[in-house]
């Protein structure tokens, strides 16, 4: 699905997208998509109230989206739920229902040509993803976070704002690296949580 806009007498087509999650992180992801030139058509959030809108877009429950499915044909959905487990469940639900998953990279982020940002990942403003790094499906590289060369941020992990991974660090699936934390050439296990501001120089196991 695309929507049209008028610029200097010329009709332009902007790709449409939806956002799963209408909270604070949802608004940040929505803004990143808008800055990247996409057209926001709706949020999906089961906590929506009748007639609710955010950033000028309606907030719809899952049932409402399914009822109006034809309106959103072809529009991918950005994953904007901060909780890693809930974000993965949302992705599975969307895929099962036949939706495509959007990958969002803010234009103020820096992503090396040799880096990989996989489906459903989000890379926010002033973040850096350097040479040969991999941001796997559904992972978050939050505002001003740094993923140095040869790092891997595994599926549905979250690198919080201003956190840094030095070269060749690996963060396990579903792990959280807190705001301002630094991980230096270490492996962080699946679902592990690194505290805000921590300095990690040895491997950390998951729970």
Long-range contacts (C-beta under 8 A, 24 or more apart in sequence): 1-41, 1-71, 1-72, 1-73, 1-74, 1-75, 2-39, 2-74, 3-39, 3-41, 5-39, 14-38, 14-39, 15-39, 15-75, 16-40, 16-41, 16-72, 16-74, 16-75, 17-41, 17-75, 17-76, 17-77, 17-78, 17-102, 18-42, 18-43, 18-44, 18-65, 18-72, 18-75, 18-76, 18-77, 18-78, 19-43, 19-44, 19-57, 19-77, 19-78, 19-80, 20-44, 20-45, 20-77, 20-78, 20-79, 20-80, 20-81, 20-90, 20-94, 21-45, 21-79, 21-80, 21-81, 21-82, 21-90, 22-47, 22-48, 22-52, 22-54, 22-59, 23-80, 23-81, 23-82, 25-80, 25-81, 25-82, 26-54, 26-80, 26-81, 27-54, 27-55, 28-80, 28-124, 28-143, 29-78, 29-79, 29-80, 29-104, 29-122, 29-124, 30-54, 30-55, 30-57, 30-78, 30-80, 31-55, 32-104, 32-105, 32-106, 32-122, 32-124, 32-125, 33-78, 33-102, 33-104, 35-106, 35-107, 35-108, 35-125, 36-104, 36-105, 36-106, 36-107, 38-102, 41-71, 41-72, 41-75, 42-72, 44-77, 62-93, 66-97, 74-100, 75-100, 76-100, 76-101, 76-102, 77-101, 77-102, 78-102, 78-104, 78-122, 79-120, 79-122, 79-138, 80-122, 82-140, 82-158, 84-156, 84-157, 84-158, 84-174, 84-175, 84-176, 84-191, 85-156, 85-174, 87-138, 87-156, 88-138, 88-155, 88-156, 88-174, 91-120, 91-137, 91-138, 91-156, 109-141, 112-149, 115-147, 130-167, 136-173, 142-179, 154-190, 160-196, 163-194, 172-206, 175-206
